[in-house]
Amino acid sequence: MAGLTPTQRTLKALRERGAICASVEKWNPYGGPHGVRVDLFGFIDLVLIDPQYGIVAIQSCGEAFSAHYKKIVENEIAPEWMKHGRIELWAWRKVKRVRGGKAMMWKPKIHIFQVGDFAT
């Protein structure tokens, strides 16, 4: 999975599990000097239909976990989403395949948001 974006990695991992999911972030070529990616509601990259949890919003990123966590908890729409669905943050990083070894693999750190994550 070399050269994939965090969103592509997340989609691939979810689809390998048989999930029904799609990307909802869009590219705006007119934002900023070189264009900008725009997340649905300011924090959603992917939407997943989960038989157990309903509609799941997923934000995917590289190693900038805390910045994306903050982006979600400070978003005014995220607590409303939590009333009707679930929010997950997938932060991808390379980790050693075997402790003490040299071989590396991509692995997500997954945070499932709870109502308590949001300031009241």
C-alpha distance (Angstrom), angle and dihedral (degrees) to the residues before:
residue distance angle dihedral
M1 . . .
A2 3.80 . .
G3 3.78 115.9 .
L4 3.79 96.0 20.8
T5 3.78 123.2 132.6
P6 3.82 118.2 -120.5
T7 3.82 88.9 -106.0
Q8 3.82 91.3 52.8
R9 3.82 90.6 47.7
T10 3.81 91.1 51.0
L11 3.82 93.0 47.6
K12 3.81 90.7 49.4
A13 3.82 92.8 48.9
L14 3.81 92.6 47.7
R15 3.81 94.1 46.3
E16 3.82 90.7 49.0
R17 3.82 85.5 60.2
G18 3.81 90.0 51.1
A19 3.81 95.4 -106.8
I20 3.79 123.7 159.0
C21 3.79 104.4 -129.6
A22 3.79 142.9 142.2
S23 3.77 140.1 -170.2
V24 3.81 114.7 -105.5
E25 3.80 99.9 177.3
K26 3.79 114.2 106.4
W27 3.80 134.9 -154.3
N28 3.81 115.5 -121.9
P29 3.83 107.4 -164.8
Y30 3.81 90.8 -169.6
G31 3.82 97.5 55.7
G32 3.77 113.5 101.3
P33 3.79 123.7 -20.0
H34 3.83 94.9 -56.0
G35 3.80 104.7 21.0
V36 3.80 130.8 -89.2
R37 3.80 139.9 -127.5
V38 3.80 113.6 -116.6
D39 3.82 120.4 -154.3
L40 3.80 121.9 -146.9
F41 3.84 106.8 -97.3
G42 3.80 87.5 -3.8
F43 3.83 96.1 -73.4
I44 3.83 112.7 48.2
D45 3.82 123.4 94.1
L46 3.82 98.2 163.1
V47 3.79 137.5 20.9
L48 3.79 119.8 -150.0
I49 3.81 128.4 -167.5
D50 3.79 105.4 -143.0
P51 3.83 121.2 -174.9
Q52 3.81 91.0 -147.2
Y53 3.82 103.0 37.8
G54 3.82 103.4 26.2
I55 3.78 117.4 -139.3
V56 3.80 113.0 8.0
A57 3.82 124.3 -163.5
I58 3.80 113.7 -151.7
Q59 3.80 128.4 -164.4
S60 3.81 112.3 -166.9
C61 3.78 126.8 -165.9
G62 3.77 144.4 154.6
E63 3.77 118.9 -109.9
A64 3.84 95.4 -41.6
F65 3.81 92.9 100.5
S66 3.83 97.8 147.0
A67 3.80 94.6 48.4
H68 3.81 91.4 51.8
Y69 3.81 92.5 42.9
K70 3.80 88.3 54.1
K71 3.82 90.6 46.3
I72 3.82 89.6 57.6
V73 3.81 100.0 42.0
E74 3.82 91.1 48.6
N75 3.81 93.5 48.2
E76 3.82 111.7 106.2
I77 3.82 93.8 -147.2
A78 3.83 97.0 50.7
P79 3.85 95.9 77.1
E80 3.80 89.1 50.9
W81 3.83 89.7 50.8
M82 3.82 88.5 52.5
K83 3.81 89.6 60.9
H84 3.80 89.8 62.1
G85 3.80 106.5 23.7
R86 3.77 146.4 -2.3
I87 3.83 133.7 -82.3
E88 3.80 124.9 -149.3
L89 3.80 131.6 -177.6
W90 3.81 116.7 -152.1
A91 3.83 113.8 -166.6
W92 3.81 112.7 -174.4
R93 3.79 123.1 -149.2
K94 3.79 138.4 158.1
V95 3.79 115.0 -105.0
K96 3.79 132.5 176.9
R97 3.78 112.6 -88.7
V98 3.81 90.7 -142.3
R99 3.79 126.2 20.4
G100 3.81 108.4 -98.6
G101 3.81 91.9 10.8
K102 3.79 130.2 115.3
A103 3.80 101.5 -134.2
M104 3.80 112.8 102.6
M105 3.80 132.6 -157.6
W106 3.81 136.1 -175.4
K107 3.79 114.4 -105.5
P108 3.81 130.3 173.0
K109 3.78 125.2 -130.6
I110 3.80 101.1 -145.1
H111 3.80 122.8 -158.6
I112 3.80 118.3 -171.3
F113 3.78 109.0 -156.7
Q114 3.78 121.9 -129.2
V115 3.79 127.5 -164.4
G116 3.83 88.2 -105.3
D117 3.84 90.3 64.4
F118 3.79 89.8 71.6
A119 3.80 124.6 77.2
T120 3.79 112.0 -118.3
